[in-house]
Amino acid sequence: MKIESVELFYLAMPEITEEVDGSQDALLVRVSAGGLVGWGECEAAPLPSIAAFVCPPSHGVCRPVGASVLGARLDSVADIARISAEVRYNSMDLLQSAHTLSGIEMALWDLLGRKHDAPVWSLLGFPASLAKTPYASLLFGETPEITRGRAEQARGEGFHAAKFGWGPIGRHGVAADAAQFEAARQGLGADAHLMVDAGQIFGTDVGAAADRLEALDAADVLWLEEPFDAGAFEAYAALAEHRSRVRLAGGEAAHNVHMAQHLLDYGRIGFVQVDCGRIGGIGPARQVAEMAAARKVTYVNHTFTSHLALSASLQPFAGMDCSRICEYPASPKPLAAAIAAVPIGLDADGCVRAPEAPGLGIDINVEAIRPYLVDTEIRVSGEVIYRTPDL
Amino acid sequence: MKIESVELFYLAMPEITEEVDGSQDALLVRVSAGGLVGWGECEAAPLPSIAAFVCPPSHGVCRPVGASVLGARLDSVADIARISAEVRYNSMDLLQSAHTLSGIEMALWDLLGRKHDAPVWSLLGFPASLAKTPYASLLFGETPEITRGRAEQARGEGFHAAKFGWGPIGRHGVAADAAQFEAARQGLGADAHLMVDAGQIFGTDVGAAADRLEALDAADVLWLEEPFDAGAFEAYAALAEHRSRVRLAGGEAAHNVHMAQHLLDYGRIGFVQVDCGRIGGIGPARQVAEMAAARKVTYVNHTFTSHLALSASLQPFAGMDCSRICEYPASPKPLAAAIAAVPIGLDADGCVRAPEAPGLGIDINVEAIRPYLVDTEIRVSGEVIYRTPDL
């Protein structure tokens, strides 16, 4: 097959708030080849990511992503790796290209799986898609009471694990944060996993993060996620030295395999969280999952958007027995909820699995998402180089 | 002062070739505040970088760069650091934002220097701008003869150092590369510095790079630049173990201080090359220069575009006696050559210095660059969110 077209669809809620809720907009990718289509999703700012696909070239290794993808051969898994390597090299100086590539790469896997009538996890070599314990991914409320309510609701929906993040954490002192952690634990109950996402609030301040460890231990928190800048490996390693049961987690910002590997090797994290919509897609995420297993670190997906992104993010560790917990977008905005025609639901045991259907196993509800389409047009030197395609 | 406007100008040569020549287009930034203007330049794909400034927000930490800059207070050096930190945090998930910020940050230094009637290096605390030995930054020719000719020309123009890069290196075997290194040395003469830039051609293949060390030593090459992927620290460190006089260089891709620091600490490079147009501007570059000095590593600028970018890139180490070599764009395209009204020339000793004039000390030749302006327009939901401003 030859890649005939790559269409990018910018979707957004009518109003975007300043909440750190990544489900407020989306960049969907539809790839066509050999009479088939595949879908993917970039976890990225839509407009700059579109620009990275269509922009005029700047020089030999600052070319638009489209130049390395359109017209390329796609017959095997090796072709996906080859196309990705060409994008990496030819768009070396175009920073946003990794985010753009991510959604395209997912769509290539989806398309290839549909062609071979096989789920992506099977193309990756896994004999089965194992059950994972989903954790509800939630934001801290402005008060402990709101947080407790959200935890109770997640428990009521069947979740045995939940992660709270962002909001007031790190902004109002140690005691205020301790009250938040305690409220989340109370709402969730003693027998569920509780995780905390600090959203990089401590920058490189190891002491400020260390001051929270006692309260995190008291609430029996499994991991503390992104206490620091994504690249501050030394701060991660220094915090890991402190006496605490809490392990560190990070990796969502990795836009290549090296960055995730370095968090493992230099940052001494205990959980590595990869977003397939940023790292370059499913292939690089699979590489990180293998690296993590070799280092006895638990691989976890990072997913805060749609169930298309959730399916893609489950594939790289679908068959890995050593990684049995997964992030699950528990309260996405209506736009993100509308993308998958049938969501990946919780089974009777409260578990989820990567779908058995071919490709990513997710059909896109085109009619449901149409109202969210953001009409976009880019003109350069009088020529339209991008206009929102027909859905 | 309050930042009143940030204007982005996309300039390009009429034809863009596949040469790895970053001077074929440019993204200039003009910032206005308190009746003054400052100029900067992003070393980046123009269209995605513009999009990163004007795009609608995606969520709380995926906001456009403009949201953190427009209207901000600018009275002191500390304000530049504060504005940059806000961009880093508020645009954490917008990958391209570091490249967009870089040109803006430069313009803020330029503006502040003009306000205080002081060169930027003086605002950075240096008592003087020291002479640097510029190296001509050139591309390998397709044949050794072409390379030799370029080396002879550089010598004839007064350069005592030259770096050759990209082109055929790594593509036609060890003997072909050896002939190129030898030709460069012959053209340059025995008493000049010669450096080689491999342009990441060896990916993570340490053996392939090591196979070239003997020929590099034979040509008395001072450094081998970017033999590997920018993030492949392990490969850099492994090559540094080999017996050779050649030291490794890298860092141009760093889009934050952490990345440059990690090349120093984990990649064991001997020269760290920072592009102010990518790392976030002059402030972060200054931090890396200090880190390098503390580790006895030589700081070098990475500059392949205009003399505005050259001035910006000289500032972070203008007064450092331990870093006396600098990259100098020796044969930029007419567009890049047109940007500075008066270029930074070589003195009688063949040396260059960061200008003594206020700010970056470069006046922009608006009339000369006007013909290169690329008319650009971005519409979202029927509204024009970017249109090329009047020069």
Boltz contact constraints between the chains, C-beta under 6 A:
constraints:
  - contact:
      token1: [A, 16]
      token2: [B, 57]
      max_distance: 6.0
  - contact:
      token1: [A, 18]
      token2: [B, 60]
      max_distance: 6.0
  - contact:
      token1: [A, 19]
      token2: [B, 60]
      max_distance: 6.0
  - contact:
      token1: [A, 20]
      token2: [B, 59]
      max_distance: 6.0
  - contact:
      token1: [A, 20]
      token2: [B, 60]
      max_distance: 6.0
  - contact:
      token1: [A, 20]
      token2: [B, 61]
      max_distance: 6.0
  - contact:
      token1: [A, 21]
      token2: [B, 59]
      max_distance: 6.0
  - contact:
      token1: [A, 22]
      token2: [B, 59]
      max_distance: 6.0
  - contact:
      token1: [A, 24]
      token2: [B, 59]
      max_distance: 6.0
  - contact:
      token1: [A, 25]
      token2: [B, 58]
      max_distance: 6.0
  - contact:
      token1: [A, 45]
      token2: [B, 55]
      max_distance: 6.0
  - contact:
      token1: [A, 45]
      token2: [B, 58]
      max_distance: 6.0
  - contact:
      token1: [A, 45]
      token2: [B, 62]
      max_distance: 6.0
  - contact:
      token1: [A, 45]
      token2: [B, 94]
      max_distance: 6.0
  - contact:
      token1: [A, 47]
      token2: [B, 51]
      max_distance: 6.0
  - contact:
      token1: [A, 47]
      token2: [B, 55]
      max_distance: 6.0
  - contact:
      token1: [A, 48]
      token2: [B, 48]
      max_distance: 6.0
  - contact:
      token1: [A, 48]
      token2: [B, 51]
      max_distance: 6.0
  - contact:
      token1: [A, 48]
      token2: [B, 52]
      max_distance: 6.0
  - contact:
      token1: [A, 48]
      token2: [B, 55]
      max_distance: 6.0
  - contact:
      token1: [A, 48]
      token2: [B, 96]
      max_distance: 6.0
  - contact:
      token1: [A, 51]
      token2: [B, 47]
      max_distance: 6.0
  - contact:
      token1: [A, 51]
      token2: [B, 48]
      max_distance: 6.0
  - contact:
      token1: [A, 51]
      token2: [B, 51]
      max_distance: 6.0
  - contact:
      token1: [A, 52]
      token2: [B, 48]
      max_distance: 6.0
  - contact:
      token1: [A, 55]
      token2: [B, 45]
      max_distance: 6.0
  - contact:
      token1: [A, 55]
      token2: [B, 47]
      max_distance: 6.0
  - contact:
      token1: [A, 55]
      token2: [B, 48]
      max_distance: 6.0
  - contact:
      token1: [A, 57]
      token2: [B, 16]
      max_distance: 6.0
  - contact:
      token1: [A, 58]
      token2: [B, 25]
      max_distance: 6.0
  - contact:
      token1: [A, 58]
      token2: [B, 45]
      max_distance: 6.0
  - contact:
      token1: [A, 59]
      token2: [B, 20]
      max_distance: 6.0
  - contact:
      token1: [A, 59]
      token2: [B, 21]
      max_distance: 6.0
  - contact:
      token1: [A, 59]
      token2: [B, 22]
      max_distance: 6.0
  - contact:
      token1: [A, 59]
      token2: [B, 24]
      max_distance: 6.0
  - contact:
      token1: [A, 60]
      token2: [B, 18]
      max_distance: 6.0
  - contact:
      token1: [A, 60]
      token2: [B, 19]
      max_distance: 6.0
  - contact:
      token1: [A, 60]
      token2: [B, 20]
      max_distance: 6.0
  - contact:
      token1: [A, 61]
      token2: [B, 20]
      max_distance: 6.0
  - contact:
      token1: [A, 62]
      token2: [B, 45]
      max_distance: 6.0
  - contact:
      token1: [A, 94]
      token2: [B, 45]
      max_distance: 6.0
  - contact:
      token1: [A, 95]
      token2: [B, 95]
      max_distance: 6.0
  - contact:
      token1: [A, 95]
      token2: [B, 96]
      max_distance: 6.0
  - contact:
      token1: [A, 95]
      token2: [B, 99]
      max_distance: 6.0
  - contact:
      token1: [A, 96]
      token2: [B, 48]
      max_distance: 6.0
  - contact:
      token1: [A, 96]
      token2: [B, 95]
      max_distance: 6.0
  - contact:
      token1: [A, 96]
      token2: [B, 96]
      max_distance: 6.0
  - contact:
      token1: [A, 99]
      token2: [B, 95]
      max_distance: 6.0
  - contact:
      token1: [A, 231]
      token2: [B, 256]
      max_distance: 6.0
  - contact:
      token1: [A, 231]
      token2: [B, 258]
      max_distance: 6.0
  - contact:
      token1: [A, 256]
      token2: [B, 231]
      max_distance: 6.0
  - contact:
      token1: [A, 258]
      token2: [B, 231]
      max_distance: 6.0
  - contact:
      token1: [A, 374]
      token2: [B, 381]
      max_distance: 6.0
  - contact:
      token1: [A, 375]
      token2: [B, 381]
      max_distance: 6.0
  - contact:
      token1: [A, 376]
      token2: [B, 380]
      max_distance: 6.0
  - contact:
      token1: [A, 377]
      token2: [B, 379]
      max_distance: 6.0
  - contact:
      token1: [A, 378]
      token2: [B, 378]
      max_distance: 6.0
  - contact:
      token1: [A, 379]
      token2: [B, 377]
      max_distance: 6.0
  - contact:
      token1: [A, 380]
      token2: [B, 376]
      max_distance: 6.0
  - contact:
      token1: [A, 381]
      token2: [B, 374]
      max_distance: 6.0
  - contact:
      token1: [A, 381]
      token2: [B, 375]
      max_distance: 6.0
